[in-house]
Amino acid sequence: NWCFPELQKPMAVLNKFHTLNDSLWDSSYAGLALRQSSALPDGLHERVQSALITLQRCGCLLRDLVRVRDRDVFTAVSRALVGQPGYTYRYLNTRLFTIPWHCEGEEGQKDEKEKPCCDSDLRDQEKEKKEEEEEDSGQGCSHSSPPSSTPPPDVAGLVQFNMTLINYMDPTAMTQLKEEPYYGMGKMAVGWHHDENLVPLSPVAVYSYSCPAEPKNEEKETETEEKACWRVGLKVAWDIHTPGLALPLQSGDCYYMTDDLNQTHQHCVLAGDTARFSSTHRVVQCCTGTLDYIQKRCSEALENLHTDPEKNTKSLKSLLPSTLQHIEDIHNEVEFEWLRQYWFQGRRYARFCSWWTKPMEQMEKDWKEMERMVRVMEFSNSCISAKYCPILTNHTSMESLFIQLCRPLYSSL
Ligand SMILES: O=C(O)CCC(=O)C(=O)O
């Protein structure tokens, strides 16, 4: 029951043998909707398309290294994630960090020299993406974002997308695009998949911009040759008997996957002949994927640290194995889910946008502190397992011995 204005049923040829009649539509593809380019407000195309081109010219669109069936591969499409400041998106074992979008009049984060976090050109483009998102959801910028773990309200059909994953591919620069394997639909820019980590039943809204063909010299005077258009492919998941759908997309068209379509179906992107951008607006499940969340986790772990302001020494408040296990879990989460992902993928964007730089430096410091705490934990555990050690066996209270041993040890590490 998401309300998108002026949507149309796609009129699409499915494959060589089937056309999309009403009964197949109702039974198999009812959650898909198309909004043709001409139904979008005047002026929007020009602004959005120039924003996409600027992102690409600034070098913001990069291929991601992802894990598919136990292999590390680069995506054929180049991507950038733009969205709510401090949000991340995890797909195919990779965490992407948002280039923050900014609302009109909003101050935004500044760096030490009080400069805005993003390059000014880029900042304008991010505002553009934010405005496009408002067009897609049919609402203004005045709503504050919903709690990241709860579905957005469906009252009055409003959707608060929290990010957009932008894709770009020029098929003329690609040598090895895979063939669509089930229906013979042609070359795929993105293979069959479900979008991961979305709030259940939330819609995905996609703006598609196919760049005009660059005329070859000899074509200048004559008519340019007809170019194959880009299409989005859909199929029922785990089913290759129901005809698959290949929906042609003209430049500027939007398509929407609503209700449970993303769960019940897979989609792919079928390459046309010219370069193409898409902006895929999502409501991502972010309960463990925001900077706010992970900073709170770091504070939880560091609460176990007592600092003596006079001696300027640090010690652990509790040496209980359960506390230390909790710290080790947070330490691992910070290292594997955030720092490594940032060093690997997120830091690439620091050239254009400094938003993540300071918080990630602080996170690295917190991680080092946790590392020291965990080393003490390992030491205390090794004392427990050294049950034949004469010093320990003579003591009645193991706990008090550990406290004596480990507290000063922490400060000397
Ligand atoms: O480009 C599109 O139309 C969709 C892209 C897509 O499926 C994705 O980014 O997951």
The ligand as a MOL file (V3000), in Angstrom:
LIG
                    3D

  0  0  0     0  0            999 V3000
M  V30 BEGIN CTAB
M  V30 COUNTS 10 9 0 0 0
M  V30 BEGIN ATOM
M  V30 1 O 20.3300 -0.4920 -11.8150 0
M  V30 2 C 19.2570 -0.9910 -11.4990 0
M  V30 3 O 18.2110 -0.7980 -12.1380 0
M  V30 4 C 19.1900 -1.8850 -10.2840 0
M  V30 5 C 20.5090 -2.0990 -9.6570 0
M  V30 6 C 20.4790 -3.1470 -8.6200 0
M  V30 7 O 19.8090 -4.1390 -8.7450 0
M  V30 8 C 21.2870 -2.9790 -7.3970 0
M  V30 9 O 22.0090 -1.9980 -7.2820 0
M  V30 10 O 21.1640 -3.8360 -6.5150 0
M  V30 END ATOM
M  V30 BEGIN BOND
M  V30 1 2 1 2
M  V30 2 1 2 3
M  V30 3 1 2 4
M  V30 4 1 4 5
M  V30 5 1 5 6
M  V30 6 2 6 7
M  V30 7 1 6 8
M  V30 8 2 8 9
M  V30 9 1 8 10
M  V30 END BOND
M  V30 END CTAB
M  END
